[in-house]
């Protein structure tokens, strides 16, 4: 089902002429979609998005258009492109449940069940009564549980479980969590996180935008962090998310969770380090991606 019923309200901030143009192109795109011409629908949505660039960016309608493009691309079996357009929709509006659902579908087709499960879980939180989302989420979880686990994920999860004093952790692998190690997926690691009920949010955070190095430095003040075992400090990143978990720091557990970053990063080129009384992160900006609101770090 296409989005757009409430878009007219969202586009009210645009100039009248451009607003009419965007609405006309969107309507034409919807009609092309209903006629089964997904390529033509894609082009109409793209033209509408380009029209929006001429005015102050309107997040809701831009998210709707990008999400509709993702739907067209799914119908055309262009799953990588569908994932990219759904991601763009979520950057514009993290609460777009249809975009989360469509990115989950794309990732299922791309053989990424863990990422799909995360997207579909988010979609379910936004639309708890949607039976279709529940069905796809169950499918993704089943595929994720059967999928082989990479060596890096095993090492990170084993080390984190060891930090809780679990004999052997989740896996029969030697703990090997070093400073700076990153994980592309954290579904397995969350199994041990769920055993902890109480978390304090990390709020004392400062930033530095290092334009010449194309990265953002983030400093989280955590008195005593240098005194605890390194494997009690867990940092998980994807291109659009950041999660920090600090276990048993002076008797308390601390966390920072960004489900949608303002800009995209290269997790494989980003790093983190434990310093005296603080955690230092360097987030490498993804090429050709703007991050004009980096000081906020997260959208939600």
C-alpha positions as CSV (number, residue, x, y, z in Angstrom):
1,X,0.0,0.0,0.0
2,X,1.4,3.4,-1.0
3,X,1.9,6.2,1.5
4,X,0.9,9.8,1.1
5,X,-2.6,10.4,2.5
6,X,-1.3,12.9,5.1
7,X,1.5,14.4,2.9
8,X,-0.5,17.5,1.9
9,X,-0.4,18.7,5.5
10,X,3.3,18.0,5.7
11,X,4.1,19.9,2.6
12,X,2.3,23.1,3.7
13,X,5.6,24.8,4.5
14,X,6.6,24.7,0.9
15,X,5.8,27.5,-1.5
16,X,2.3,27.2,-3.1
17,X,3.6,26.6,-6.7
18,X,6.2,24.0,-5.6
19,X,3.6,22.4,-3.2
20,X,1.2,22.0,-6.2
21,X,4.0,20.6,-8.3
22,X,5.1,18.0,-5.7
23,X,1.5,16.9,-5.1
24,X,0.9,16.6,-8.8
25,X,4.0,14.5,-9.3
26,X,3.2,12.4,-6.3
27,X,-0.3,11.7,-7.6
28,X,1.1,10.8,-11.0
29,X,3.6,8.5,-9.4
30,X,0.8,6.8,-7.4
31,X,-1.2,6.4,-10.6
32,X,1.7,4.8,-12.4
33,X,2.2,2.5,-9.5
34,X,-1.4,1.4,-9.6
35,X,-1.0,0.8,-13.3
36,X,1.9,-1.5,-12.7
37,X,4.5,0.8,-14.3
38,X,7.0,0.9,-11.4
39,X,9.8,2.5,-13.4
40,X,7.6,5.4,-14.4
41,X,6.4,5.7,-10.8
42,X,10.0,5.8,-9.6
43,X,10.8,8.7,-12.0
44,X,7.7,10.7,-10.8
45,X,8.8,10.3,-7.2
46,X,12.3,11.3,-8.1
47,X,11.1,14.5,-9.8
48,X,9.0,15.3,-6.8
49,X,12.0,14.9,-4.5
50,X,14.1,17.2,-6.7
51,X,11.3,19.8,-6.5
52,X,11.5,19.7,-2.8
53,X,15.2,20.5,-2.9
54,X,14.2,24.0,-4.1
55,X,12.6,24.8,-0.8
56,X,13.3,24.2,2.9
57,X,13.5,20.4,3.2
58,X,10.2,18.9,4.2
59,X,11.0,15.7,6.1
60,X,7.6,14.0,6.1
61,X,6.9,14.2,2.4
62,X,10.5,13.4,1.5
63,X,10.4,10.3,3.6
64,X,7.1,9.3,2.0
65,X,8.4,9.7,-1.5
66,X,11.6,7.8,-0.8
67,X,9.6,5.0,0.9
68,X,7.3,4.8,-2.1
69,X,10.5,4.5,-4.3
70,X,11.6,1.6,-2.1
71,X,8.2,-0.1,-2.7
72,X,8.6,0.3,-6.5
73,X,12.1,-1.1,-6.3
74,X,10.9,-4.1,-4.3
75,X,8.3,-4.8,-7.0
76,X,11.2,-4.6,-9.6
77,X,13.3,-7.0,-7.5
78,X,16.0,-4.3,-7.2
79,X,16.6,-5.1,-3.5
80,X,19.9,-3.2,-2.9
81,X,18.4,0.0,-4.3
82,X,15.2,-0.6,-2.3
83,X,17.2,-0.8,0.9
84,X,19.0,2.4,0.1
85,X,15.8,4.3,-0.6
86,X,14.1,2.9,2.5
87,X,17.2,4.0,4.5
88,X,16.9,7.5,3.0
89,X,13.3,7.6,4.1
90,X,14.2,6.6,7.6
91,X,16.9,9.3,7.8
92,X,14.2,11.9,6.8
93,X,11.6,10.4,9.2
94,X,12.7,7.7,11.7
95,X,9.1,7.1,12.6
96,X,8.1,6.0,9.1
97,X,6.9,2.5,9.8
98,X,6.4,1.6,6.2
99,X,10.0,2.5,5.4
100,X,11.3,0.3,8.2
101,X,9.1,-2.5,7.0
102,X,10.3,-2.1,3.4
103,X,13.9,-2.0,4.4
104,X,13.3,-5.2,6.4
105,X,11.8,-6.9,3.3
106,X,14.8,-5.7,1.2
107,X,17.3,-7.0,3.7
108,X,15.5,-10.4,3.8
109,X,15.9,-10.6,0.0
110,X,19.5,-9.6,0.3
111,X,20.2,-12.4,2.8
112,X,20.6,-10.2,5.8
113,X,18.1,-11.7,8.3
114,X,19.6,-10.1,11.4
115,X,19.3,-6.6,9.9
116,X,15.9,-7.4,8.6
117,X,14.8,-8.5,12.0
118,X,15.9,-5.2,13.6
119,X,14.0,-3.2,10.9
120,X,10.9,-5.4,11.2
121,X,11.0,-5.2,15.0
122,X,11.0,-1.4,14.7
123,X,8.1,-1.5,12.3
124,X,6.2,-3.7,14.7
125,X,6.8,-1.2,17.6
126,X,5.3,1.5,15.3
127,X,2.4,-0.6,14.1
128,X,1.8,-3.2,16.8
129,X,-1.5,-4.4,15.3
130,X,-0.1,-5.1,11.8
131,X,-0.3,-8.9,11.3
132,X,1.8,-8.8,8.1
133,X,4.7,-7.2,9.9
134,X,4.4,-9.7,12.7
135,X,4.5,-12.6,10.2
136,X,7.6,-11.2,8.4
137,X,9.3,-10.5,11.7
138,X,8.9,-14.1,12.8
139,X,10.3,-15.2,9.4
140,X,13.3,-13.0,9.8
141,X,14.0,-14.2,13.3
142,X,13.8,-17.8,12.3
143,X,16.3,-17.2,9.4
144,X,18.6,-15.2,11.7
145,X,18.7,-17.9,14.3
146,X,19.7,-20.4,11.6
147,X,22.3,-18.1,9.9
148,X,26.0,-18.7,10.6
149,X,27.6,-16.2,12.9
150,X,30.8,-14.4,11.9
151,X,34.0,-14.8,13.9
152,X,33.9,-11.2,15.0
153,X,30.4,-11.4,16.3
154,X,31.2,-14.5,18.2
155,X,34.2,-12.8,19.8
156,X,32.3,-9.7,20.8
157,X,29.3,-11.6,22.3
158,X,31.5,-14.1,24.1
159,X,33.5,-11.2,25.7
160,X,30.4,-9.4,26.7
161,X,28.9,-12.5,28.3
162,X,32.1,-13.1,30.1
163,X,31.8,-9.6,31.6
164,X,28.7,-10.7,33.3
165,X,30.5,-13.7,34.8
166,X,28.8,-16.3,32.6
167,X,31.0,-19.3,32.2
168,X,32.0,-19.5,28.5
169,X,29.5,-16.8,27.6
170,X,27.0,-17.5,24.8
171,X,29.6,-19.3,22.7
172,X,32.5,-21.7,23.4
173,X,35.0,-19.2,22.1
174,X,37.8,-17.4,23.9
175,X,36.9,-13.9,24.9
176,X,38.6,-11.5,22.5
177,X,37.1,-8.0,22.9
178,X,39.8,-5.4,22.3
179,X,39.5,-1.6,22.3
180,X,38.2,-0.4,19.0
181,X,36.5,-3.7,18.0
182,X,33.2,-3.0,16.2
183,X,30.3,-5.3,15.3
184,X,28.1,-4.9,12.3
185,X,25.2,-6.8,14.0
186,X,24.3,-6.9,17.6
187,X,21.3,-9.2,17.8
188,X,23.2,-12.0,19.6
189,X,24.9,-9.5,22.0
190,X,21.6,-8.3,23.1
191,X,20.8,-11.7,24.6
192,X,23.0,-10.9,27.5
193,X,22.0,-7.3,27.7
194,X,18.4,-8.4,28.3
195,X,19.6,-10.0,31.5
196,X,20.2,-6.5,32.9
197,X,17.1,-4.6,34.0
198,X,18.5,-1.3,35.1
199,X,20.4,1.1,32.9
200,X,21.4,4.8,33.4
201,X,21.6,6.9,30.3
202,X,24.9,8.6,29.5
203,X,24.2,12.3,29.3
204,X,27.5,14.0,29.8
205,X,28.6,14.1,26.1
206,X,30.7,16.5,24.1
207,X,31.6,16.7,20.4
208,X,34.3,18.0,18.0
209,X,33.8,18.0,14.2
210,X,37.1,17.3,12.6
211,X,36.4,18.5,9.1
212,X,39.9,18.0,7.9
213,X,39.8,14.3,8.9
214,X,36.1,13.8,7.8
215,X,35.2,12.4,11.2
216,X,33.4,13.4,14.4
217,X,35.0,12.9,17.8
218,X,32.5,12.1,20.6
219,X,33.5,12.1,24.3
220,X,31.4,10.5,26.9
221,X,32.3,11.4,30.5
222,X,32.3,8.2,32.6
223,X,34.3,8.6,35.9
224,X,36.2,5.4,36.6
225,X,35.7,3.8,33.2
226,X,39.5,3.3,32.9
227,X,39.4,1.2,36.1
228,X,37.1,-1.6,34.8
229,X,37.9,-4.5,32.5
230,X,37.8,-3.5,28.8
231,X,35.3,-6.3,28.0
232,X,32.8,-4.5,30.2
233,X,32.7,-1.7,27.6
234,X,30.7,-2.5,24.5
235,X,30.3,-0.3,21.5
236,X,28.2,-1.5,18.6
237,X,27.8,0.4,15.3
238,X,26.1,0.2,12.0
239,X,26.0,2.9,9.3
240,X,23.0,4.6,11.0
241,X,23.1,3.4,14.6
242,X,25.3,3.6,17.7
243,X,24.9,1.7,20.9
244,X,27.2,2.0,24.0
245,X,26.8,-0.3,27.0
246,X,29.0,0.0,30.1
247,X,28.6,-2.8,32.6
248,X,29.2,-2.6,36.3
249,X,30.9,0.8,36.4
250,X,31.1,1.6,40.2
251,X,28.1,-0.6,40.8
252,X,25.9,0.8,38.0
253,X,25.2,0.1,34.3
254,X,25.3,2.8,31.7
255,X,24.0,3.1,28.1
256,X,23.7,5.4,25.2
257,X,21.4,4.3,22.3
258,X,21.0,6.1,19.0
259,X,18.6,4.1,16.8
260,X,18.9,6.7,14.0
261,X,22.0,8.9,13.6
262,X,21.6,12.3,12.0
263,X,24.2,11.3,9.4
264,X,25.6,8.0,8.2
265,X,29.0,6.7,9.3
266,X,31.5,4.0,8.1
267,X,31.5,1.6,11.1
268,X,34.5,-0.4,9.8
269,X,36.6,2.8,9.8
270,X,35.2,4.2,13.1
271,X,36.8,3.4,16.4
272,X,36.7,3.9,20.1
273,X,39.1,4.0,23.0
274,X,38.9,4.0,26.8
275,X,40.6,7.0,28.3
276,X,40.8,8.3,31.9
277,X,37.3,8.9,33.1
278,X,35.8,9.0,29.6
279,X,35.0,7.0,26.5
280,X,36.4,8.5,23.2
281,X,34.8,7.6,19.9
282,X,35.8,8.7,16.4
283,X,33.0,8.3,13.9
284,X,34.1,8.3,10.3
285,X,31.6,10.2,8.1
286,X,30.3,8.2,5.2
287,X,31.4,9.6,1.9
288,X,29.1,12.0,0.2
289,X,26.8,12.1,3.2
290,X,26.1,15.4,5.0
291,X,25.9,15.7,8.7
292,X,24.9,19.2,9.4
293,X,23.4,18.4,12.8
294,X,26.2,16.2,14.1
295,X,26.1,17.9,17.5
296,X,22.8,16.2,18.2
297,X,24.3,12.9,17.2
298,X,20.9,11.1,17.2
299,X,17.5,11.8,15.8
300,X,15.5,9.7,18.4
